[in-house]
Amino acid sequence: MSGPAHKVRAEPDVLDTPRLLAIAVGTLVLFLVASLATGWGMEWWRGRLLPEGPPPLPAEVGQGKIGMVEQRLFENTRTGEDWLADQRRRLQSYGWVDRKAGIIHVPVEQGMERVLRGERP
């Protein structure tokens, strides 16, 4: 079949810029109005629910530790490292456990050697 070839032309790419801008501006205005209405509504409800104003902050706010929960960033605290250093120091030194009862602690290495030799307190 030979015949004249039909030319297919593409539709020109035309954006309706004024319409797109109107949609964008309308969306921004709607978002602004909704945000303001939400803020005012929250203030209104807060006034109805808390007529005396917000409660005071708890005394624990600002402390480094509340209960068992560490409030500082782990990178900024050395609590665990200090605790380990204290424990190692205690395991490697002499000291009193109960002075009245005459109970002491000895370095752990020396204690293990005494146990291996069969010595008992």
C-alpha beads as a LAMMPS data file, in Angstrom:
LAMMPS data file: protein, C-alpha beads

121 atoms
120 bonds

1 atom types
1 bond types

-500.0 500.0 xlo xhi
-500.0 500.0 ylo yhi
-500.0 500.0 zlo zhi

Masses

1 110.0

Atoms # bond

1 1 1 0.000 0.000 0.000
2 1 1 1.709 2.958 -1.175
3 1 1 -0.005 6.207 -0.738
4 1 1 0.504 9.590 0.728
5 1 1 1.880 9.312 4.253
6 1 1 -0.270 10.933 6.866
7 1 1 1.665 13.336 8.969
8 1 1 0.969 13.140 12.673
9 1 1 1.604 16.403 14.364
10 1 1 2.149 16.741 18.094
11 1 1 -0.014 19.042 20.087
12 1 1 1.877 22.172 21.177
13 1 1 2.952 22.224 24.823
14 1 1 1.160 25.173 26.309
15 1 1 0.802 25.755 30.020
16 1 1 -2.039 27.804 31.325
17 1 1 0.255 29.892 33.546
18 1 1 -2.361 32.302 34.944
19 1 1 -4.562 29.388 35.986
20 1 1 -1.630 27.550 37.644
21 1 1 -0.631 30.701 39.537
22 1 1 -4.214 31.230 40.691
23 1 1 -4.365 27.645 42.010
24 1 1 -1.021 28.071 43.814
25 1 1 -2.056 31.390 45.404
26 1 1 -5.464 29.972 46.366
27 1 1 -3.805 26.967 48.002
28 1 1 -1.425 29.181 49.985
29 1 1 -4.269 31.449 51.102
30 1 1 -6.343 28.427 52.155
31 1 1 -3.373 27.038 54.112
32 1 1 -2.800 30.404 55.821
33 1 1 -6.469 30.765 56.783
34 1 1 -6.614 27.171 58.077
35 1 1 -3.415 27.689 60.130
36 1 1 -4.707 30.910 61.688
37 1 1 -8.082 29.342 62.465
38 1 1 -6.390 26.352 64.084
39 1 1 -4.135 28.577 66.200
40 1 1 -7.027 30.744 67.357
41 1 1 -9.145 27.651 68.059
42 1 1 -6.376 26.129 70.186
43 1 1 -6.035 29.348 72.199
44 1 1 -9.801 29.450 72.712
45 1 1 -9.906 25.834 73.934
46 1 1 -6.885 26.380 76.185
47 1 1 -8.664 29.350 77.781
48 1 1 -11.754 27.228 78.401
49 1 1 -9.853 24.200 79.717
50 1 1 -7.208 26.063 81.764
51 1 1 -8.777 29.314 82.987
52 1 1 -5.972 29.823 85.574
53 1 1 -3.297 29.430 82.910
54 1 1 -0.848 26.609 82.275
55 1 1 0.463 24.631 85.277
56 1 1 3.988 25.397 86.555
57 1 1 6.900 23.361 85.240
58 1 1 7.846 20.347 87.373
59 1 1 10.832 20.788 89.678
60 1 1 12.708 17.996 87.856
61 1 1 12.963 19.962 84.600
62 1 1 16.582 20.832 83.878
63 1 1 18.094 18.109 86.033
64 1 1 20.605 15.728 84.495
65 1 1 18.736 12.640 85.635
66 1 1 15.056 12.112 86.426
67 1 1 14.462 8.794 88.144
68 1 1 16.431 6.246 86.146
69 1 1 16.270 8.227 82.911
70 1 1 19.385 10.100 81.829
71 1 1 18.330 13.477 80.396
72 1 1 21.637 14.419 78.779
73 1 1 22.867 13.252 75.405
74 1 1 24.924 10.092 75.670
75 1 1 27.779 11.867 73.895
76 1 1 27.863 14.511 76.647
77 1 1 27.847 12.217 79.649
78 1 1 30.652 10.230 81.191
79 1 1 28.551 8.659 83.946
80 1 1 29.078 5.104 82.717
81 1 1 32.800 5.582 82.190
82 1 1 33.209 7.187 85.626
83 1 1 31.250 4.347 87.239
84 1 1 33.420 1.722 85.501
85 1 1 36.602 3.530 86.561
86 1 1 35.368 3.606 90.189
87 1 1 34.537 -0.106 90.059
88 1 1 37.954 -0.978 88.591
89 1 1 39.675 1.169 91.217
90 1 1 37.739 -0.635 93.969
91 1 1 38.592 -4.073 92.511
92 1 1 42.301 -3.169 92.536
93 1 1 42.531 -1.655 96.031
94 1 1 42.110 -2.339 99.734
95 1 1 39.256 -0.831 101.705
96 1 1 36.677 -1.271 104.404
97 1 1 33.382 -3.009 103.711
98 1 1 32.208 -2.830 107.334
99 1 1 34.669 -1.251 109.778
100 1 1 32.682 -2.243 112.899
101 1 1 32.577 -5.896 111.838
102 1 1 36.209 -5.797 110.674
103 1 1 35.375 -6.757 107.078
104 1 1 37.720 -5.448 104.364
105 1 1 38.005 -5.914 100.649
106 1 1 41.267 -6.826 98.956
107 1 1 42.363 -6.491 95.334
108 1 1 40.491 -9.083 93.279
109 1 1 43.683 -10.686 91.929
110 1 1 45.022 -11.207 95.443
111 1 1 41.655 -12.554 96.590
112 1 1 41.554 -15.089 93.733
113 1 1 45.120 -16.244 94.548
114 1 1 44.156 -16.745 98.197
115 1 1 41.074 -18.751 97.224
116 1 1 43.199 -20.932 94.898
117 1 1 45.649 -21.575 97.775
118 1 1 42.697 -22.669 99.881
119 1 1 42.763 -19.737 102.301
120 1 1 39.443 -18.700 103.767
121 1 1 38.587 -15.553 105.689

Bonds

1 1 1 2
2 1 2 3
3 1 3 4
4 1 4 5
5 1 5 6
6 1 6 7
7 1 7 8
8 1 8 9
9 1 9 10
10 1 10 11
11 1 11 12
12 1 12 13
13 1 13 14
14 1 14 15
15 1 15 16
16 1 16 17
17 1 17 18
18 1 18 19
19 1 19 20
20 1 20 21
21 1 21 22
22 1 22 23
23 1 23 24
24 1 24 25
25 1 25 26
26 1 26 27
27 1 27 28
28 1 28 29
29 1 29 30
30 1 30 31
31 1 31 32
32 1 32 33
33 1 33 34
34 1 34 35
35 1 35 36
36 1 36 37
37 1 37 38
38 1 38 39
39 1 39 40
40 1 40 41
41 1 41 42
42 1 42 43
43 1 43 44
44 1 44 45
45 1 45 46
46 1 46 47
47 1 47 48
48 1 48 49
49 1 49 50
50 1 50 51
51 1 51 52
52 1 52 53
53 1 53 54
54 1 54 55
55 1 55 56
56 1 56 57
57 1 57 58
58 1 58 59
59 1 59 60
60 1 60 61
61 1 61 62
62 1 62 63
63 1 63 64
64 1 64 65
65 1 65 66
66 1 66 67
67 1 67 68
68 1 68 69
69 1 69 70
70 1 70 71
71 1 71 72
72 1 72 73
73 1 73 74
74 1 74 75
75 1 75 76
76 1 76 77
77 1 77 78
78 1 78 79
79 1 79 80
80 1 80 81
81 1 81 82
82 1 82 83
83 1 83 84
84 1 84 85
85 1 85 86
86 1 86 87
87 1 87 88
88 1 88 89
89 1 89 90
90 1 90 91
91 1 91 92
92 1 92 93
93 1 93 94
94 1 94 95
95 1 95 96
96 1 96 97
97 1 97 98
98 1 98 99
99 1 99 100
100 1 100 101
101 1 101 102
102 1 102 103
103 1 103 104
104 1 104 105
105 1 105 106
106 1 106 107
107 1 107 108
108 1 108 109
109 1 109 110
110 1 110 111
111 1 111 112
112 1 112 113
113 1 113 114
114 1 114 115
115 1 115 116
116 1 116 117
117 1 117 118
118 1 118 119
119 1 119 120
120 1 120 121
